[in-house]
Amino acid sequence: MATHFTPSQAHAASHAAAHHHSASAAAAVTAAATARLHASAPPASASAAAAALCPPHLLAASSPASSSAACPPANDPIFVGPGAPWVQQPQRAAAAAAALGPEFRRARTTRTISKRTRGGGGSAGAQDRGRVSSAAAGRCVDRLLRVGPEDRRALGATLSSFRGELVAPEDYCQVLRELGDRDKSAYRAFEVFYAALPLVGGGAVGKGKLLTAAIGALGKMGRPDLARRAFDTGIAGGYGNTVFAHSALISAYARSGLATEAMGVLELMKGAGLRPTTVSYNAVIDACGKGGVDFTFTLGYFRQMLHDGLCPDRKTFNSLLAACSRAGHLEDARAVFDEMIHLGSGRDIYTYNTFVDAICKCGNMELAMQVVLDMEANNVKPNVVTYSTLMDGFSKLEKYDEALKLRGKMKSLGIQLDRVCYNTLLAIYVKTGKYGEIASVCEEMESLGIDKDTVTYNSLINGYGKQGRLDMVAFLVQDMRAQGVAPSVLTYSTLIDIYSKAGMHGDAFNVYLDFKESGLKADVVLFSSFIDTLAKNGLVECALSLLDEMMKMGIKPNVVTYNTIIDAFGKSKILTEEDPEIGDMGIVGVYGGQIVRSANSATSGGRSAIDVRMRRSQELFFILELFQKMVQQGVQPNVVTFSAILNACSRCNSFEDAALLLEQLRLFDNFVYGVAYGLLMGHQEVWSQARSLFNQLGRMDSPTSSAFYNALTDVLWHFGQRQGAQQVVLEGVNRRVWENTWSEFCLDLHLMSCGAAQAMVHAWLLNVRSIVFAGRAMPEFLSILTGWGKHSKIAGSSTLRRVIEALLLSIGAPFQVERFNIGRFVSPSAVVAAWLRESGTINILLLRNERVQHANLPNLVPRLQALQL
């Protein structure tokens, strides 16, 4: 939650803090809080990233040997009860370790509660209450808005023309505050600040007030970099070394979620001999929450605040609650929620909305609805933010009917939907394919004067992209530009992801080039999306270079980033001389000053088989190097990582290369390694452990578990363990891993990999044979569905379709491509029955393990040592 305040209010806060520090009543409140809250030092084994974010005094407090005066001893009580945020929760920790992280789900909130809740503690409106606005300030702002944002001379002249009317420093401060509220261009406010410096009266005090107002306005406009430049000007000019200016800069960083910078300003403030106020600490706590800092460290600032004799207010607890909400820590949020009653802080609409948001993020909608009932019982009326949060919660659980019912309830209560609520509504209609409703909602927004913002366009682009409506994606991008709506990092990430998945890698490259020119700061999602594009084009080395670039920029790769590159080895396209697509894919972009190609152009003549093998070996070493980085970064793999490793193994030139990759699997999970290696070696005794692993996969979502089955089956089939591959496939069928795949007379292979599909065809035909010999009736035709490759450049070029066609031809199965559906193989059941009755057919259908060249394990050791694994 962002903080905005004026010099006079900051002075009052500072005076009040000093008064509370000495007053006995406030001391009693602080003592009571200290008696209830249970302090906990940050864990000694904190990660390097967390340690880098942790301020020095918190790191000192985390050491048992240190006797820090900044933080209370670790055994001082702060909160009580087992649900307190610092109490270790074994069950919760175990569940968190087993669950897939938010970066895997790619879930991103499009909602910021603090910016939408009116009447919450510490809002800008509440702080401005009682101030008499200058009419001249309003007229001055109207004139300034007609001047170009970077026309320094014209802005200065306009401001000077009001010199006789803007008489007090507060008038100039009001001009800056109104620009922060009404203007979209931060440069205009930045230039007005410099133009006002020689005009404002009051000496250093007046300039200090103007500086604080400028920093607040620039922070509100999302430009903390400009706020810092103004702050540095104030420090150099001798009027910026105040509690107010430092606190305003902390708030500016907090608004943008820049926790490290905010914490640095607090330390700078202390180093300058200034005593932070409650406002200062509230802003830092807010920044930590928005910046994703571990809650243990965020809580450390709360303890420091108490140690300094400052009383936490409602905004303090609301900021802590918001930090819990953003991190998805429901139990921590409940502890903070309950503590507000103990300290007499009360719970306002912002408190309830933030708590409901935390509950919805954890998917407990029943509890969220109970909290809404509690609101009404405590005379706190739910507002548009409350219902919008509930709608979003139901939508994320794909309970769209429940979400739409809330819209009806809002209408009956006379609650007008806001932009965020409309964005949620549009996302629901896009996901459910109700395109007529989308048009109606857009018209309704337009009639109410609610413009589509970046979030609206992002939601529509993402939804239509997932539906494969690339025509609508192109239209939305064009409309976005026409309306002057600036794309965000998420816009670029989404577009790269959409085009990459559609096989339009050239378009994905171009989007990245546009992003490079936008001046926006990349995040891990954008880098991961573009790395995915490079990897899918077989440019593994370029993908690794981009990985190095993002790490140099201080952006830590997540498990999705690593999974993408690992999986590239298994699926990258390497063209040979015989490939019909040679020449179709040429220059697709310029990266790092170099021309990047998605594949060799026609002039290169394609790759020979020897070139392909050399490329595979080169990529193998790139991937092995990647595992080193993954371990060094402390990135924990998930089941998708294991699937990617197995996919990579199935594309290896030799069993020895595959064994090298499997050794990396052992680094992460010895149990999964043991199952995979045992099945690959044909050890029957490993099947009990394999079924235990399959039981764990059964608790995951269908796409994740089926991907693992596909990857495991492919590697077994590739290295000749045909019986093992078929047994894995039958386990998957019995556990319904592939939905609607197996029926007695129709086999649907759409969701299966090539190895799994081939093993399935053999098993299915054996089952049909048993039906034939049992004398059971069959339909007129039998069919096998593979899909025809609708995403391929050439109709019917589906890899799976080609593989199954070759398999049916090799075993002599009398199936033919259907005349009007090239993705379906059909045969009259009488013809199939006759073929199955032939004496030699049974020997063809029964799979046998082929002899494989097992890895010479002693030969692996030197290669592993050379890579320092």
N, C-alpha and C positions, 0 to 999 in steps of 0.2 A: 504494500500500500504506500503510495507516494505521499510525501509531506511537503506542504507549502506554507510559508509563514513570512511575516513582515519583520523588519527590525524592531519595531515597537513591541510586537508580540513576543519575539524571541527574547527581548530584554525582560519582559514581564515573566516569561517562563524561567529565565535565569534567576531573576529575583525571587520567584516563587520557590525554585529549587533550593536556593540558599536559605530561604525562610523555613522550608520544610526540614532542611538538614538540622536546623537548630531547634525547631519547635518540638515540644514533647509529644504532641498529638501525632505528628507525622512520624516521629521516632517509634512510637508504639505500633503504628501500622507497619513500618519497615521491620520492626522486631517480630511482629506476628507473621509477616510474610517469610522472613528468614527462618522462623521456627517451623513453617510448614513445608517450604520448598527443600527438596533433597538434592544437594549438589553432587555432581558426578564429574570427575575429571575425564577428559577425552581419552580414549583408549591409547595405550602406549604404542600399539602397532598400527597407528593411523597411516593411511596410504600417503604417498608422497604428494599427491594432488591435494588431499585434504590438509596436509601439513603446510603446503604452500599458501593455502587460503587462510589458515589459522593465524591470527595476530600473535606477536611475540609473547604477550603476557598470558595468552591462553596456552601456548606451548609450554611456557614455564610452569603454569599451573598443572599441566598434565604430568609433570615429572614428580614422582613420589619424594625425591630428594630435595626438591626446591621448596623454599618457603616464601612463595610469592605474596607480596602485599596487595597485589591487584585483585586476586580472586580469593574467596573464602576457602578454607580447607575443605578437602573432599568429603569430610564427614559432617560438614554443616548441613542441617536439614534445609531443604528448599520446598519441594512438594512432598506430599505423603502418598502412600498407597502403591501397590504393585503396578498400577497403570501409568506411573509417572514416566515422562519421556526418557529419562536417563537410566531407568531400571532395565537391565537386560531381559529380553523376552525370548527364551529359547525357541518356543513354538513359532513365534512370529519370524524369528531370524531364519529358522529352518524353512518355513514356507516361502520366505522371500528368496532364499538361495535356490529353491527348487523352481520357482516361478520364472517365466520369461520376463525380462525387463521391459520397461516402456520403450526403449530404443528398438527392441525387436518388434513390438506391436506397432511402432511408428505412430503412436497416439500422441496427438498434440492438442492442447487446449486452445480454443479460439476465443476464450473469454477471460477478462480480467475483472474480477469482482470489485476490486477497490476503485476502479475508474467509473463504475456504474451505480454504486449504491449511494443514494443521496441520504444525508442526515447521519452518516457514519461519523464516529468520533474523529476529530482532527481534520475534517475536510477543509478544503480551501474556503468554501462558502461559510463554514462556521467561524473560521478565523477572521474572515473579512467583516463579520457581523459587527455593526456599530461604527464602521468607518464611513465618513461622509465623502462620497465620491465627488470629485471636482467636475463640474459641467464642462469646463474648458478642456480637461483631460480627455473626455469623451469626444469632443469636437476635434481635438488634435489627433487622436487615433484615427478618426474618420478620414482626415486629410492624409495622414501617413500611409494609410492603406491604398491610396490612389497613386503613390509613388513607387517606382521600381524598387524591389527589395535590396538591390546592390548599388543603387544610385546614391552614393554617400553624400555628394554635394547637395542634391535635392532634398534628401532626408534631413540634413543639417539645417538647410534654409527653412524647411517647413517647421521644424521644431523651434527654431529661433524666432519665427513669426509669432509664436505663442508666449514669448518670454515675459510679456507684461501680464499675462493671465495665469501662467503656471508659476505661482509665487513661492510655494513651499516645496521642500524635497519630496514630501508625500505625493504631490501632484505628478512629479516626474516618475515616481515609483508606480503610481496608478497607471500612467501611460504604458509602462513596460508590462505591468500585470495584465492590462487589457489586450495588449498585443499577444501575450502568451495564451490568452483565452480565445482570441478571435482570428489570429493570423495563422497561416500555414507555412510562412517563410520565416525560418529562424534567423536568417541573415538580416532581415529588416530590424528585428529586435536587437540583434547584435550591434548593428550600425547606430541605431538610436541610442543605445547605452553610451557609446563613445561620443556621440554628438551632444548628449546631455551632460557629460562630466564637467565641461567648463561653464555650463549654465546653472547647475544646481547650486543652491546656497548651503550654508551650514558647515562649511569646511570639511574636515575629514569625516565627521559624523554623518553629514548629509551625503557625501560620496559613498560612505559605507552602506547607508540605507539603499542608495541607488544600486550598488553592486549586488546586494542581497536580492533585490527585486529582479535584477537582470538574470542572475543565476537561476532563480526560481522559474522565471518565464522560459528561459532556454531549456531547462530541465523538463518542464511541462511539454515543450515542443519536441522532445526526444533528441536533443542535441547536447549531451553532456560534454562533448569535446569543445564546443563553443563556450559552454558554461565554465569549463576549466581555463580556457584562454582569458575569459573575463576575470576570473578569480586570480590568475597569475598577474594580470594587470593591476588588480587591487593590491596584491601583496607588494609588488614593485613600487606602487605609488604611496604606500604607507597607510592605506585606509582599509586594507582587506584582512588584516590579522585580527579578526573578531570571531566570537562564538557564532554569530549569526551567519557570516559568510561561509564558514566551514560547514555549519549544519545545513545550509542551503545547498552546498555542493554535494554533500553526502546524499541529500534527498534527490538531487538531479541524477546522480549515479544510480540510486535506488530505483527510480522510475524506469530506467533502462535495464535493470537487473544486473548491473556491473558491480558485483559484490566485492571483488578484490580491490577495485578502485575506491569504493566507499569505505572499506576497512582501512585502506591506506590513508585516507583523509582524516579519519578519526585518530590514527596514530600521529599524523602530522599535527593535528590540533593539540594533542597532549604534549607533543614535543615543543610546541610554541608556548607552553605554559598556560593554555586555556583549559578551563574545566567544562567538559561536555555536560549538556543539559539532558533532561528527559527527552526532549525533541531530537537531540543528536542520536541518542541510543535507539529511539524508536525508528529513526531512519536507517540506521545500520542493521537493526534486526530485520526491517523490511527488505533491505538490499540483500541480506543473506538468504531470506526466503525466496526472493525472485531470482537470485543467482544460483540457486540449487546447492548452497553450502550445506554440509551435513548438519542435521538438527542439533547434534551435540555441541558444535561450535557456535551455532546461533544462540543456543541456550546459555553459552558462556558469557555472552554480552549481557544477557538478563542478570546473571549472577554478578557481573561487574557493576552493573547499574545499581543493584542493591548494595553492593560493597561501598559504592561511592555515596551512599546515603540518599539516593534519588528514589522517589516513589513511583512505581509503575502505575500508569493510568489505563483507561480503557483501550486507548490506541496501542499501548504496549502489548496487551494481551491479544488484541485483534491482529497485530502484526505477527505474533507468535502463532496464532491460530491459522493465519494465512500461509505461514511457512509450512505448517503441518499439512495443510490442504494441498499445497503445490507438490509436496513430496509424497502424498498419498498415505501419510501416517495417521490412520484413523484413531488408534488408541492414544497417541500423543495429543491429537486434537481434543479428544474427550477429556483428557487430564487438564488441558489448558482451559477448556470450556467450563469445567466444574470449578477450577480454581478462581475464576472470575467472581463467582458467588462468594467464596471464602474471603476474598479481599474487598468485597463490597463494590466491585467495579461495575456490576450490572451487565446486562447483555442487551445490545441494541440490534437494529435490523441488520447492520453490517456483520455483527457477531454471528447471528443466526444464519445469514446467507453464506458466510465463509464456512461455517460448520456443515451446512447442508452440502456445499460444494465438495468438502473433504469426504463426506459420506458417499456422495454420488460417484466420485472418482474410484472409490473402493467397490462400487457396484451394489451396495446395500440399499436398494431403493425403498424397501419396507421401513428401515430405520429412518431414512430421509423423510418419508411421509409422516412418521411419528413425530419427528422434530418440528415439522411444519405445524402439526396440531398443538405442540407445546408452545410454539410462538403465539398462536391465537389465544391459548389459555393464559399467557402472560401479557396480553394486550399489546403484542407486537404484530402488526398487520403485515402479512406477506405481500411483497410487491412484485414488479415485473422481473426483477433479478431472481427472486426466489423461484418463480414458476419457470423462468428461462433455464435456470440451473437444473431443475427437475426434468424439464423436457430434454435437455442435453444428456442427462444421466440415463433416461429411458432409451434415448436414441442410440447411445453407445452400446447398450445391451440388446439392440435391435428390437426393442419393444415399442415399435412405432405407433401402434394403436393407443397405448397408454400415453405416449408423448402428445399425440394429437388430441386426446381427451382433455389434457391440461390447457390446450389452446382454447377449447370450447369453454372451459371453466373461467379462463381469463376474460373471455368475451362476456360471460354472464355476470362477472364481478365488475365489469366496466374498466378493466385494466388494459391500457393501450400497449400493444407490443412495441418493443424498441428494435433497433437495428440488429442487436445480437440475437434477439428472439427470432426475428425474421431469418437470420442466417441459419439458425438451427433448423427452422422450418424448411428452408430451401434444401438443406443437406438431407433431411428426411425424404423429401419428395424426389430428389435426385437418386438416392439409394433405392427407392422403391419404384423408380421408373415412371413416376406420375408427372410427365412433362407438361400436361395441361395445367396442373396445379402450380407448377413452377412459374408459368407465364402469369397466372392470376396473382401470385404473391408478389412478383416483380411489379405488376401494375398497381397493386395495392400500396407497395412501398413508395412508388412514384407519386401516387395521388396524395400521400401523407407528407410528401416532401422529404422522405428518408432516402438519401442517396446510397447506392451500392458502394461499399468500401472494399478495401483489399481483402478482408476476410470473406466478404460475400463472393467476390470473384474467385478466390482460392477454393472455396467450398464448391462452387459450380464447376470450375475447371477440373478439380479432383474427381467429382462425381461423374461428370460426363466422360472423363478420361477412363475411369474404371469400366464404364459401359461401352467403351470403344467408339464413342461418338467424337471422333477427331475433328469432324467438320464444326461441331459446336465449340470444341476447345479453341480452334483457330478463330472463330467468331468472337468468343469471349475475350481472347487476348487483344484482338483488334478493337473491340468496344472499350476495353479497359484503358487502352492508350487514348482513344478518342475522348473519353470522359475525364482524362487527366488524373486517373487513379494510379499512383505509383506502385509498381509490383514490389513485393517483399522478397526476402530470401526464400520463404516458403513457396512463393509463386514459381520462382526459378527451379527450386528443388522438385516441385510437383510436375512441372513441364518436362524436365529432364527424365524423370521417372516414367511419365506417360509415354514419351516418344521412344525411350529405350525399350520398354516392354512391348511396344508396337513394332519393334524392329526398325524404327526410323532413326537410326543412329546419327545420321548427318544432321537431322533437325535437333537432336539432343546436343550435339557439339555446338551448333549455332546458338542455342539457348545459353550454353555455358559462356560462349564468347560475349554475348550480350550482357551477361551477369558481370563479367570481368570489367566491362566498361561502365557499369552502373554505379560503382563506388561503394556498394553495400559490402558489409563484412560477412564473409562466408561462415556457415556453421557446419556441424558434423553431418547433418542430413544432406545438405547440398553436395558436400564433398563425396559422401557415400553414393549419392545418386550418379554423379559424374564418373566416379571410379567404376561403378557398375557398368556404365556405358563403355568405358575404355576396355574393361575386362571382357565384356560380351563380344567385343570386336577382336579379341585375341591380343590386345595390346597390354599384356600383363606388366611388361616393364614400364610402360607409361603410367599404368595404374599405381605401381609401386613408387614412381617418382612423385606422383600427386599425393600419395600417402606421406612421403617425406616432407612435402611442401606444407601440408596441413599441420603436421607435427611441429615444424619450424614456426608456424604462426601461432602456436600455443593451443591448437584445437586437438583434443585427445580423441583418437579414433575409438569407436565403440565396437561391440561384437559384430554388428551388422556390417560395418566397413570391412573387417577382416573376413567375414564369411563370404562377402561378395568376391574378393580377390581369390580366396581359396577355391571357391566354386568355379571361377573362371578357368582354372586349369582343367577342370573336368568337362567344361562345356564350350570353351572358346572355339571359334571357327578358324581352321587353318586350311587354306585352299591349296589344292594340288593342281597339276597341269590339266588333269582330266575334268576338273570341276566346272560345270556349266556357268557358274556365277563369276568366273574369272573375267575381269574387266568391267563388271557391273558396279563395283564399289571402288571409287578412287579417293581423291582428296576430300576429306570431310571437315577439316578445320585446321586452325593453327593453334598450337598449344606450346607455351614456353618458348615462343619465337621460332618454332619449328613446324614444318608442314606435317600433319598427322594423317595417316591413311588408315581406313578400317580394314583394308586388305591390299595385297599387291595388285597394282593395276595391270592392264593387259600388256603394257610394255615390258614388264618384268618377266613375262612368260610363265608365271605361276611358280609353285614350289615343287621340287622333285620329292620323291618319297624319302630320300636321305635328308633333305632339308627339313622335312616335317619331323623326322626322328630327332634331329639335332635341336630343333625348336622346342620339342617336348622336353628334352633333357635340360635345356636352358631354363625353361619355365619351371621345371621341377626344383631347380636350385633357388629360383626366385621365391617359390612358395615355402621352401624350407627356411629361407632367410626370414620370411614373413612370420613364421612360427616363433622365431627368436624374439622379434619385436613384440609379438602378442604376449609372450611370457614376461618380457621386460616391463611392459606397460601394465601388467597385472590385470589384463582383460580376461574375464572368465568366459569360457566357451558355453554354448548351449547346444541343444540337439541339432539345430541347423548347422552348427560348425561340424558336428560329427557327420551329418549327411554330406556336407561339402567335401570333407576329407575322403569319404567313401567314393563320391563321384569322381574325385581326382584320381583315386586309385584305379578306377575302371577305365581310365584313359591312359594309363601308364604303358610304356613300351614293353616293360618286363615285370615279372613278379618281384624282382629285386628292387626296382623303383617303387613299386606299390608298398613293399615292406618298409621302405624308408619313410613313406608318408604315414603308414600305420604306427610307426614308432612315435610320431608326433601325437597321435591319438592317445598313446599310452601316457604321455606327459600330462594330459588333461584329465583322462578318466580311464583308469586301469581296467575297470569292469567292462566298459563298452569295448575297449581294445581286446580284452580276452575273448569276448563273444565273437567279434569280427574276425580275429586272427584264427580262433579255433574252427569256425565254420569254413574259413578259407583253406585251412589245412585238412578239412574233412574229418575232424574229430567228433564222433557221435556223442561223446560224453558231455559236450558243451551245451547240448540242447536244453538241459534243465535251466542253465543260466540264461540261455537265449529266451526262453519263455518268460522268465522273470523280467528280462528287459522289455519284452513285448507287453507285459502287464503294465509297466511304467508308461510305455508309449500310449497305451489305451486311455490314460488320463489326460492326454494332450488333445489339441484340436486336430481335426481330420487332415487338413493340408500338411501340418507339421509331421504327423505320424506317417502318413502315406509317402511323404518325401523320403523319410528314413528307410521305409520298407523298399521303395524303388531303388535307392542308392545301394543298400545292402545286397539286394537281388542282382543288380547290375554288375557289381564287382565279383560276385560269386559266379555269375554266368560268363563274364569276361575271362576269368581264369579257369574255366572248365569244371567248376563245381556245380554241374547241372542239377543233380539230385538235391543238393542243399538249396539251390535257388528255388526249385519247385516247392520244397518243403516250406521255405519262408513265404512264398506266394500263397500256399494253402493256409498257412497260419493267418495271413492277412485277410483271406477270404472269410475264414471262420470268425474272425474278429471284426468283420465288416469295415475294413480299412478303406477299401475303394467302394464308394457307394454305387449301388445298382450295376455292379460289374458282371456278376455271375448269374446266369439263369440257364436252365437246362438246354434251351434251344437257341439262345442268342448270347453272344459274348461281347461285352462293351469294354474296349481297351483304352478309352479316351484318357483316363487318368493315370495310366501305367507307363513306366519307362520301358525301353526296348527289351532289356533283359527280363524284366518281370512279365511283360506281355508274351514273350516267346515261351517262357516256362508255363504261363497260364494257358496258352493254346494247347500245349501237349496235355496238360491236366484235364482241360475241358473236353478234348476229343476222346480221351480215355473214358471220361464219364459218359459221353454220348455212346461210345462203344458198349458200355455196360447196359445202357437202355436198349440198344439194338438187340443184344443177346438175351435180354429179359423179355423181349417180345412186346414191349410197350409201344403204344401209338405215338407218332411224331407228327408235327405240323408239316405242311407241304415243303417249306423251305427252312434251312438253317442259315444263320448269318453271323458274321464277325464284323464289329464296328471298330474302326481305327481313327476316324476323322480324316479330312482331306487336306488339312494344312491351310486353313483360311488366313493365317497370319504370314504365310510364305509368299515370296515374290512370284513364284510360279505355281499356278493352281495344281494341286495334287502332289506337291513336293514334300508332303509331310514325311519326316524321317521315320516315324513309327509305321506309317502306311507302307513305305518301301521295304522296311525290315520284315513286316508280317507277310507281304507279298512274296518276298524271297524265301521265307520259311515255308510257306504253303507250297511253293513250287518245289523246294528241295525235298520235302517229305511226300510229295505226290498227292496232296490233299486236293480233291476235285472242287475247289472253290474258285469263283471268278468275280472280277470287279463288276458291281451292279451297274447297269447301263446309265442310270440317271443319278447315281450317287457314287462317286469314285472313292469315297471313304468307307464303303461297305463291301464286304466280300460275301457272296451268297452261293448256295448250292441246293439243288433239290434233295430232300432228305433221303429219297430212295437211292440216289447216286452215292451219297455219303455212306449210307448203310451198307451198300454193296462193297464199297472200298474198305470199310472197317471190318467186314467179314473175311477179307482176304487174309491168308495165313501169315503173310509177311508184314502186315500193318502193325501188329502189336509190337514187334521188335523195333519198328521205326518210332513208335510213340513213347515207348519206355525210355526215359532218359538215363544216360550213363555218364559218370564222371570221366572227363577227358584228362589225360596225363598233363600235368603242368610242371613247368620248370620252377621248383621251389627256390626261394632265395637262399644263397649261401650266407648264413648269418655271420660267420667270421669275416667275410668280405665287406659286410656293412659297417663294421666297426671303424675302419680307417676313414670311410666317407663321412660317418657321423662326427668323428673327431675333427676332421678337416673343417666341418661347419661349426664346430664348437657347440654342439647341441648337448 
